[in-house]
Amino acid sequence: MEPYQKHEKRLMILMFIVGFIMLLAFLRRVWM
C-alpha cells in the first residue's frame, strides 16, 4: 500500500509540472 501511495504522489508532482509548463507556454504565446 505504501509504494502505491508514493507512486501516486510522484504522479501528482509530474502532472503539476506538466500543467505548469503548458500554462507557461500558453501565457508566452498570448504575450507574443
C-alpha positions in Angstrom: 0.0 0.0 0.0 2.9 2.4 0.8 4.7 2.0 -2.5 1.4 2.7 -4.4 0.9 5.9 -2.3 4.5 7.0 -3.1 3.9 6.4 -6.8 0.7 8.4 -6.7 2.5 11.3 -5.1 5.2 11.2 -7.8 2.5 11.1 -10.5 0.7 14.1 -8.9 4.0 16.1 -8.9 4.6 15.1 -12.5 1.2 16.3 -13.6 1.6 19.6 -11.7 4.9 20.2 -13.5 3.4 19.4 -16.9 0.5 21.7 -16.3 2.8 24.5 -15.2 4.9 24.2 -18.3 1.8 24.2 -20.5 0.4 27.2 -18.8 3.8 29.0 -19.2 3.9 28.2 -22.9 0.2 29.4 -23.3 1.0 32.7 -21.5 4.1 33.2 -23.6 2.1 32.7 -26.8 -0.6 35.2 -25.6 2.1 37.8 -24.8 3.8 37.3 -28.2 
